[in-house]
Amino acid sequence: MEIQQSIALFGGVYIGLSLPLTAQSQDVWDVVKGGGANARKGSWGGHCVYVPKYDASGFTCNTWGQPKTMTLAFWKKYCDEAHTLFGQDWLTTKGAPSGFDQAQLQADLKAIR
């Protein structure tokens, strides 16, 4: 999955969620089957979070100053955008901790323009 690759290469992704009301009381964000209108996308509102971690069961985001785990099913249903952040720390002469090749990325981007 491209999201996991972005997390591994760049340290995380910034995502937009259309949160359901059912997420308000969950320790782990998950899809509530039979949740009715409270499980509808965006019924709680939109929310942006930073996601620096994933494992086999889902993702961990930072929200409201706390880590929050979400299942893959929750991500698939409620995530409506994802962005890889390419910060200044990744542009230093030392390069990315992952060994990402910035010069190759720039060459690839020029080739698709």
N, C-alpha and C positions, 0 to 999 in steps of 0.2 A: 504494500500500500504506500502511495506517495507521501501521505501524512507522516507515517512512521519514519520514512526516509528523511523527511525534512526535520523531524525532531532529532534524529540521530546525527544529521549533518550540521544543523544550525542551532541546536539546543532547545528548540521549541517552535510552536506555531501559535498564532493569534487567531481565534475563531469567533464567529458570531453564532449565537444560539437563539432560537425562538422557543423560550422556555414554557413548559406547561405548568399549570398550577400544582399538579401532582409533585413537582420537584421541590416545592417549598418544605415538605416534611420528610424528605428522603435523606438518609445518611449517604447512600450511594445513588446517584442519579440513574434511574432505569425507566424503561417504558412500562407503564401500568396498563395491562390489558383490562378492558372493561372500565377504564377510568372516565368514560363519557366526556363531557365538555371540559372537565378539568385536565384531561390528558391531551387536549387539542394544542397543536403547535401555536405558540405565542399567547396562550391564554393568560400566562403570567407576565409576558412581555419579552422584549429583546434584551440580550445580555452578551457582552464581549468578555472573553477570558483568555488567559495565556495557558497553553498546554505544553509543559516541559517534559512530560513523562508518559510512557505507555507500557503495558505488559499484555500478556495473552488474553486477559479478561476485559481490557478497556484502556481508558486514558485517565490521567490525573491532571486537573486544571487548578489554577489559582483563582479563587473567586472570593470577593468580600474579605480579603486578607487571610484566607484559609485554603488548604488543599482540599479538593473535592474530587472523588472518583466518579467516573461515569462509565457505563457499560458501552460496548460497541453498538448494541441495539439503540441506545439512547442517542449516541453520536449520529448514527445513520438517520434517525427520525427527526432530530431537532437541530442539528448543525446545518446552517445554510450558507456559511462562507468560511474559508480558511486561508490564512496568509502566512507565508514564511517571512520572517524578519531577518534582514541582512544588516546587522548593526556595525557600528564603527569598529568594535573589537575584532570583528572578522576581517577587517581591511588592513590590519597592521602587518608589518613585515614578517611577523612570526606566523601569521595566517591562522586559520581556524583550528581549534583543538582536534577536530575530526580529520584534519589534513585536507580539507576541501580546497580544490584548486580554483581560486578566484579568477586567475588569468584565463583559464579554460572556459569558465562560465561567461566571461565577457566576450571571448571569441565566439562561443556558441550563440550568444544573443545577437551579435552582429550578423551572424550567418543567417538568422531567420527574419531579419528586418526587411 
